[in-house]
Amino acid sequence: MSTFRPFDYLDQQEQQEVLKYEHQLQVSRTVSEYLEINRIIDDYLELARVRKRIAEIKDELRAKGKLDEDN
């Protein structure tokens, strides 16, 4: 099984946002700030997971002939 690489499922702007938040996480000064930034990063990771799953479902449907190549 291949390793999940979240950046493969995020666009350029989203990748830059994650990098910005990861930097902010390193310099956060309070626990609440750290937790909020970490939650935002987790949201981006979940977005990537969902996009990966959608791609897998589309591949499965294409293999079964139930999805056009355009979708």
PDB file as gemmi writes it, atoms N, CA and C in Angstrom:
CRYST1    1.000    1.000    1.000  90.00  90.00  90.00 P 1                      
ATOM      1  N   MET A   1       0.844  -1.174   0.000  1.00  0.00           N  
ATOM      2  CA  MET A   1       0.000   0.000   0.000  1.00  0.00           C  
ATOM      3  C   MET A   1       0.891   1.239   0.000  1.00  0.00           C  
ATOM      4  N   SER A   2       0.529   2.202  -0.786  1.00  0.00           N  
ATOM      5  CA  SER A   2       1.352   3.403  -0.904  1.00  0.00           C  
ATOM      6  C   SER A   2       1.135   4.338   0.285  1.00  0.00           C  
ATOM      7  N   THR A   3       2.115   5.162   0.533  1.00  0.00           N  
ATOM      8  CA  THR A   3       2.049   6.130   1.610  1.00  0.00           C  
ATOM      9  C   THR A   3       1.140   7.283   1.211  1.00  0.00           C  
ATOM     10  N   PHE A   4       0.281   7.702   2.136  1.00  0.00           N  
ATOM     11  CA  PHE A   4      -0.610   8.832   1.887  1.00  0.00           C  
ATOM     12  C   PHE A   4       0.200  10.119   1.937  1.00  0.00           C  
ATOM     13  N   ARG A   5       0.141  10.874   0.849  1.00  0.00           N  
ATOM     14  CA  ARG A   5       0.851  12.150   0.760  1.00  0.00           C  
ATOM     15  C   ARG A   5      -0.183  13.251   0.577  1.00  0.00           C  
ATOM     16  N   PRO A   6      -0.559  13.940   1.663  1.00  0.00           N  
ATOM     17  CA  PRO A   6      -1.635  14.928   1.603  1.00  0.00           C  
ATOM     18  C   PRO A   6      -1.429  16.009   0.547  1.00  0.00           C  
ATOM     19  N   PHE A   7      -0.187  16.433   0.341  1.00  0.00           N  
ATOM     20  CA  PHE A   7       0.053  17.516  -0.613  1.00  0.00           C  
ATOM     21  C   PHE A   7      -0.324  17.117  -2.035  1.00  0.00           C  
ATOM     22  N   ASP A   8      -0.374  15.818  -2.321  1.00  0.00           N  
ATOM     23  CA  ASP A   8      -0.796  15.370  -3.647  1.00  0.00           C  
ATOM     24  C   ASP A   8      -2.257  15.706  -3.915  1.00  0.00           C  
ATOM     25  N   TYR A   9      -3.029  15.946  -2.863  1.00  0.00           N  
ATOM     26  CA  TYR A   9      -4.463  16.184  -3.000  1.00  0.00           C  
ATOM     27  C   TYR A   9      -4.860  17.611  -2.638  1.00  0.00           C  
ATOM     28  N   LEU A  10      -3.883  18.485  -2.447  1.00  0.00           N  
ATOM     29  CA  LEU A  10      -4.145  19.895  -2.179  1.00  0.00           C  
ATOM     30  C   LEU A  10      -3.605  20.719  -3.329  1.00  0.00           C  
ATOM     31  N   ASP A  11      -4.321  21.800  -3.654  1.00  0.00           N  
ATOM     32  CA  ASP A  11      -3.816  22.656  -4.723  1.00  0.00           C  
ATOM     33  C   ASP A  11      -2.699  23.550  -4.174  1.00  0.00           C  
ATOM     34  N   GLN A  12      -2.070  24.292  -5.050  1.00  0.00           N  
ATOM     35  CA  GLN A  12      -0.896  25.101  -4.684  1.00  0.00           C  
ATOM     36  C   GLN A  12      -1.206  26.082  -3.557  1.00  0.00           C  
ATOM     37  N   GLN A  13      -2.341  26.753  -3.640  1.00  0.00           N  
ATOM     38  CA  GLN A  13      -2.705  27.723  -2.608  1.00  0.00           C  
ATOM     39  C   GLN A  13      -2.913  27.032  -1.257  1.00  0.00           C  
ATOM     40  N   GLU A  14      -3.577  25.896  -1.272  1.00  0.00           N  
ATOM     41  CA  GLU A  14      -3.802  25.157  -0.033  1.00  0.00           C  
ATOM     42  C   GLU A  14      -2.487  24.669   0.558  1.00  0.00           C  
ATOM     43  N   GLN A  15      -1.572  24.235  -0.280  1.00  0.00           N  
ATOM     44  CA  GLN A  15      -0.257  23.805   0.195  1.00  0.00           C  
ATOM     45  C   GLN A  15       0.471  24.957   0.874  1.00  0.00           C  
ATOM     46  N   GLN A  16       0.404  26.138   0.281  1.00  0.00           N  
ATOM     47  CA  GLN A  16       1.052  27.307   0.869  1.00  0.00           C  
ATOM     48  C   GLN A  16       0.420  27.665   2.211  1.00  0.00           C  
ATOM     49  N   GLU A  17      -0.912  27.535   2.294  1.00  0.00           N  
ATOM     50  CA  GLU A  17      -1.603  27.801   3.554  1.00  0.00           C  
ATOM     51  C   GLU A  17      -1.118  26.840   4.647  1.00  0.00           C  
ATOM     52  N   VAL A  18      -1.019  25.567   4.317  1.00  0.00           N  
ATOM     53  CA  VAL A  18      -0.563  24.574   5.294  1.00  0.00           C  
ATOM     54  C   VAL A  18       0.851  24.905   5.762  1.00  0.00           C  
ATOM     55  N   LEU A  19       1.722  25.244   4.834  1.00  0.00           N  
ATOM     56  CA  LEU A  19       3.094  25.599   5.211  1.00  0.00           C  
ATOM     57  C   LEU A  19       3.115  26.828   6.119  1.00  0.00           C  
ATOM     58  N   LYS A  20       2.273  27.797   5.816  1.00  0.00           N  
ATOM     59  CA  LYS A  20       2.184  29.003   6.642  1.00  0.00           C  
ATOM     60  C   LYS A  20       1.710  28.645   8.049  1.00  0.00           C  
ATOM     61  N   TYR A  21       0.681  27.811   8.128  1.00  0.00           N  
ATOM     62  CA  TYR A  21       0.170  27.416   9.441  1.00  0.00           C  
ATOM     63  C   TYR A  21       1.165  26.551  10.208  1.00  0.00           C  
ATOM     64  N   GLU A  22       1.907  25.710   9.514  1.00  0.00           N  
ATOM     65  CA  GLU A  22       2.922  24.906  10.199  1.00  0.00           C  
ATOM     66  C   GLU A  22       4.000  25.799  10.807  1.00  0.00           C  
ATOM     67  N   HIS A  23       4.351  26.855  10.105  1.00  0.00           N  
ATOM     68  CA  HIS A  23       5.314  27.806  10.666  1.00  0.00           C  
ATOM     69  C   HIS A  23       4.707  28.501  11.885  1.00  0.00           C  
ATOM     70  N   GLN A  24       3.458  28.942  11.770  1.00  0.00           N  
ATOM     71  CA  GLN A  24       2.802  29.598  12.902  1.00  0.00           C  
ATOM     72  C   GLN A  24       2.712  28.662  14.101  1.00  0.00           C  
ATOM     73  N   LEU A  25       2.522  27.388  13.820  1.00  0.00           N  
ATOM     74  CA  LEU A  25       2.445  26.398  14.893  1.00  0.00           C  
ATOM     75  C   LEU A  25       3.757  26.359  15.675  1.00  0.00           C  
ATOM     76  N   GLN A  26       4.868  26.454  14.970  1.00  0.00           N  
ATOM     77  CA  GLN A  26       6.184  26.400  15.614  1.00  0.00           C  
ATOM     78  C   GLN A  26       6.457  27.620  16.479  1.00  0.00           C  
ATOM     79  N   VAL A  27       5.848  28.745  16.138  1.00  0.00           N  
ATOM     80  CA  VAL A  27       6.114  29.970  16.896  1.00  0.00           C  
ATOM     81  C   VAL A  27       4.928  30.393  17.763  1.00  0.00           C  
ATOM     82  N   SER A  28       3.931  29.534  17.891  1.00  0.00           N  
ATOM     83  CA  SER A  28       2.759  29.878  18.702  1.00  0.00           C  
ATOM     84  C   SER A  28       3.188  30.096  20.149  1.00  0.00           C  
ATOM     85  N   ARG A  29       2.480  31.000  20.805  1.00  0.00           N  
ATOM     86  CA  ARG A  29       2.898  31.385  22.152  1.00  0.00           C  
ATOM     87  C   ARG A  29       1.963  30.876  23.245  1.00  0.00           C  
ATOM     88  N   THR A  30       0.766  30.514  22.858  1.00  0.00           N  
ATOM     89  CA  THR A  30      -0.175  30.032  23.865  1.00  0.00           C  
ATOM     90  C   THR A  30      -0.722  28.670  23.451  1.00  0.00           C  
ATOM     91  N   VAL A  31      -1.232  27.971  24.433  1.00  0.00           N  
ATOM     92  CA  VAL A  31      -1.819  26.661  24.159  1.00  0.00           C  
ATOM     93  C   VAL A  31      -3.033  26.812  23.254  1.00  0.00           C  
ATOM     94  N   SER A  32      -3.866  27.802  23.517  1.00  0.00           N  
ATOM     95  CA  SER A  32      -5.073  27.980  22.699  1.00  0.00           C  
ATOM     96  C   SER A  32      -4.713  28.316  21.253  1.00  0.00           C  
ATOM     97  N   GLU A  33      -3.685  29.126  21.061  1.00  0.00           N  
ATOM     98  CA  GLU A  33      -3.227  29.445  19.708  1.00  0.00           C  
ATOM     99  C   GLU A  33      -2.706  28.180  19.015  1.00  0.00           C  
ATOM    100  N   TYR A  34      -1.923  27.405  19.736  1.00  0.00           N  
ATOM    101  CA  TYR A  34      -1.389  26.152  19.195  1.00  0.00           C  
ATOM    102  C   TYR A  34      -2.526  25.214  18.792  1.00  0.00           C  
ATOM    103  N   LEU A  35      -3.509  25.053  19.659  1.00  0.00           N  
ATOM    104  CA  LEU A  35      -4.627  24.149  19.377  1.00  0.00           C  
ATOM    105  C   LEU A  35      -5.437  24.611  18.172  1.00  0.00           C  
ATOM    106  N   GLU A  36      -5.670  25.903  18.063  1.00  0.00           N  
ATOM    107  CA  GLU A  36      -6.437  26.431  16.932  1.00  0.00           C  
ATOM    108  C   GLU A  36      -5.692  26.217  15.615  1.00  0.00           C  
ATOM    109  N   ILE A  37      -4.411  26.504  15.599  1.00  0.00           N  
ATOM    110  CA  ILE A  37      -3.613  26.311  14.379  1.00  0.00           C  
ATOM    111  C   ILE A  37      -3.549  24.825  14.024  1.00  0.00           C  
ATOM    112  N   ASN A  38      -3.382  23.991  15.019  1.00  0.00           N  
ATOM    113  CA  ASN A  38      -3.333  22.549  14.784  1.00  0.00           C  
ATOM    114  C   ASN A  38      -4.664  22.047  14.210  1.00  0.00           C  
ATOM    115  N   ARG A  39      -5.780  22.594  14.685  1.00  0.00           N  
ATOM    116  CA  ARG A  39      -7.098  22.223  14.163  1.00  0.00           C  
ATOM    117  C   ARG A  39      -7.220  22.593  12.692  1.00  0.00           C  
ATOM    118  N   ILE A  40      -6.720  23.767  12.321  1.00  0.00           N  
ATOM    119  CA  ILE A  40      -6.762  24.208  10.926  1.00  0.00           C  
ATOM    120  C   ILE A  40      -5.941  23.266  10.042  1.00  0.00           C  
ATOM    121  N   ILE A  41      -4.755  22.914  10.498  1.00  0.00           N  
ATOM    122  CA  ILE A  41      -3.914  21.975   9.738  1.00  0.00           C  
ATOM    123  C   ILE A  41      -4.620  20.629   9.598  1.00  0.00           C  
ATOM    124  N   ASP A  42      -5.238  20.166  10.679  1.00  0.00           N  
ATOM    125  CA  ASP A  42      -5.988  18.902  10.622  1.00  0.00           C  
ATOM    126  C   ASP A  42      -7.127  18.975   9.608  1.00  0.00           C  
ATOM    127  N   ASP A  43      -7.774  20.135   9.509  1.00  0.00           N  
ATOM    128  CA  ASP A  43      -8.847  20.307   8.520  1.00  0.00           C  
ATOM    129  C   ASP A  43      -8.314  20.147   7.098  1.00  0.00           C  
ATOM    130  N   TYR A  44      -7.151  20.708   6.828  1.00  0.00           N  
ATOM    131  CA  TYR A  44      -6.547  20.548   5.498  1.00  0.00           C  
ATOM    132  C   TYR A  44      -6.192  19.085   5.230  1.00  0.00           C  
ATOM    133  N   LEU A  45      -5.686  18.399   6.242  1.00  0.00           N  
ATOM    134  CA  LEU A  45      -5.363  16.978   6.077  1.00  0.00           C  
ATOM    135  C   LEU A  45      -6.621  16.157   5.812  1.00  0.00           C  
ATOM    136  N   GLU A  46      -7.699  16.488   6.498  1.00  0.00           N  
ATOM    137  CA  GLU A  46      -8.962  15.783   6.264  1.00  0.00           C  
ATOM    138  C   GLU A  46      -9.479  16.069   4.859  1.00  0.00           C  
ATOM    139  N   LEU A  47      -9.342  17.297   4.392  1.00  0.00           N  
ATOM    140  CA  LEU A  47      -9.723  17.638   3.022  1.00  0.00           C  
ATOM    141  C   LEU A  47      -8.951  16.777   2.027  1.00  0.00           C  
ATOM    142  N   ALA A  48      -7.668  16.615   2.263  1.00  0.00           N  
ATOM    143  CA  ALA A  48      -6.847  15.780   1.379  1.00  0.00           C  
ATOM    144  C   ALA A  48      -7.303  14.322   1.424  1.00  0.00           C  
ATOM    145  N   ARG A  49      -7.631  13.828   2.620  1.00  0.00           N  
ATOM    146  CA  ARG A  49      -8.117  12.441   2.738  1.00  0.00           C  
ATOM    147  C   ARG A  49      -9.418  12.240   1.964  1.00  0.00           C  
ATOM    148  N   VAL A  50     -10.319  13.201   2.071  1.00  0.00           N  
ATOM    149  CA  VAL A  50     -11.599  13.110   1.361  1.00  0.00           C  
ATOM    150  C   VAL A  50     -11.371  13.136  -0.147  1.00  0.00           C  
ATOM    151  N   ARG A  51     -10.516  14.024  -0.605  1.00  0.00           N  
ATOM    152  CA  ARG A  51     -10.227  14.081  -2.041  1.00  0.00           C  
ATOM    153  C   ARG A  51      -9.594  12.780  -2.531  1.00  0.00           C  
ATOM    154  N   LYS A  52      -8.741  12.188  -1.719  1.00  0.00           N  
ATOM    155  CA  LYS A  52      -8.131  10.902  -2.086  1.00  0.00           C  
ATOM    156  C   LYS A  52      -9.210   9.838  -2.198  1.00  0.00           C  
ATOM    157  N   ARG A  53     -10.118   9.801  -1.247  1.00  0.00           N  
ATOM    158  CA  ARG A  53     -11.191   8.802  -1.272  1.00  0.00           C  
ATOM    159  C   ARG A  53     -12.101   9.008  -2.475  1.00  0.00           C  
ATOM    160  N   ILE A  54     -12.414  10.250  -2.806  1.00  0.00           N  
ATOM    161  CA  ILE A  54     -13.226  10.538  -3.993  1.00  0.00           C  
ATOM    162  C   ILE A  54     -12.529  10.021  -5.242  1.00  0.00           C  
ATOM    163  N   ALA A  55     -11.224  10.239  -5.336  1.00  0.00           N  
ATOM    164  CA  ALA A  55     -10.457   9.745  -6.489  1.00  0.00           C  
ATOM    165  C   ALA A  55     -10.504   8.222  -6.549  1.00  0.00           C  
ATOM    166  N   GLU A  56     -10.402   7.561  -5.394  1.00  0.00           N  
ATOM    167  CA  GLU A  56     -10.474   6.097  -5.361  1.00  0.00           C  
ATOM    168  C   GLU A  56     -11.841   5.599  -5.817  1.00  0.00           C  
ATOM    169  N   ILE A  57     -12.897   6.251  -5.361  1.00  0.00           N  
ATOM    170  CA  ILE A  57     -14.253   5.855  -5.755  1.00  0.00           C  
ATOM    171  C   ILE A  57     -14.446   6.041  -7.252  1.00  0.00           C  
ATOM    172  N   LYS A  58     -13.965   7.168  -7.774  1.00  0.00           N  
ATOM    173  CA  LYS A  58     -14.072   7.398  -9.220  1.00  0.00           C  
ATOM    174  C   LYS A  58     -13.328   6.324  -9.999  1.00  0.00           C  
ATOM    175  N   ASP A  59     -12.142   5.949  -9.520  1.00  0.00           N  
ATOM    176  CA  ASP A  59     -11.375   4.887 -10.188  1.00  0.00           C  
ATOM    177  C   ASP A  59     -12.138   3.565 -10.167  1.00  0.00           C  
ATOM    178  N   GLU A  60     -12.749   3.249  -9.029  1.00  0.00           N  
ATOM    179  CA  GLU A  60     -13.530   2.015  -8.918  1.00  0.00           C  
ATOM    180  C   GLU A  60     -14.715   2.032  -9.879  1.00  0.00           C  
ATOM    181  N   LEU A  61     -15.410   3.161  -9.953  1.00  0.00           N  
ATOM    182  CA  LEU A  61     -16.562   3.272 -10.847  1.00  0.00           C  
ATOM    183  C   LEU A  61     -16.138   3.194 -12.311  1.00  0.00           C  
ATOM    184  N   ARG A  62     -15.014   3.819 -12.642  1.00  0.00           N  
ATOM    185  CA  ARG A  62     -14.509   3.736 -14.020  1.00  0.00           C  
ATOM    186  C   ARG A  62     -14.179   2.289 -14.383  1.00  0.00           C  
ATOM    187  N   ALA A  63     -13.572   1.578 -13.447  1.00  0.00           N  
ATOM    188  CA  ALA A  63     -13.204   0.180 -13.692  1.00  0.00           C  
ATOM    189  C   ALA A  63     -14.437  -0.686 -13.930  1.00  0.00           C  
ATOM    190  N   LYS A  64     -15.536  -0.311 -13.303  1.00  0.00           N  
ATOM    191  CA  LYS A  64     -16.781  -1.064 -13.477  1.00  0.00           C  
ATOM    192  C   LYS A  64     -17.593  -0.556 -14.668  1.00  0.00           C  
ATOM    193  N   GLY A  65     -17.098   0.504 -15.321  1.00  0.00           N  
ATOM    194  CA  GLY A  65     -17.801   1.068 -16.467  1.00  0.00           C  
ATOM    195  C   GLY A  65     -19.006   1.903 -16.093  1.00  0.00           C  
ATOM    196  N   LYS A  66     -19.058   2.355 -14.850  1.00  0.00           N  
ATOM    197  CA  LYS A  66     -20.212   3.122 -14.378  1.00  0.00           C  
ATOM    198  C   LYS A  66     -19.944   4.622 -14.305  1.00  0.00           C  
ATOM    199  N   LEU A  67     -18.790   5.045 -14.787  1.00  0.00           N  
ATOM    200  CA  LEU A  67     -18.447   6.462 -14.760  1.00  0.00           C  
ATOM    201  C   LEU A  67     -17.736   6.808 -16.048  1.00  0.00           C  
ATOM    202  N   ASP A  68     -18.159   7.899 -16.674  1.00  0.00           N  
ATOM    203  CA  ASP A  68     -17.510   8.352 -17.900  1.00  0.00           C  
ATOM    204  C   ASP A  68     -16.088   8.801 -17.589  1.00  0.00           C  
ATOM    205  N   GLU A  69     -15.233   8.761 -18.597  1.00  0.00           N  
ATOM    206  CA  GLU A  69     -13.846   9.209 -18.435  1.00  0.00           C  
ATOM    207  C   GLU A  69     -13.764  10.708 -18.160  1.00  0.00           C  
ATOM    208  N   ASP A  70     -14.805  11.470 -18.515  1.00  0.00           N  
ATOM    209  CA  ASP A  70     -14.793  12.921 -18.321  1.00  0.00           C  
ATOM    210  C   ASP A  70     -15.008  13.309 -16.862  1.00  0.00           C  
ATOM    211  N   ASN A  71     -15.558  12.435 -16.062  1.00  0.00           N  
ATOM    212  CA  ASN A  71     -15.882  12.747 -14.665  1.00  0.00           C  
ATOM    213  C   ASN A  71     -14.776  12.375 -13.733  1.00  0.00           C  
TER     214      ASN A  71                                                      
END                                                                             
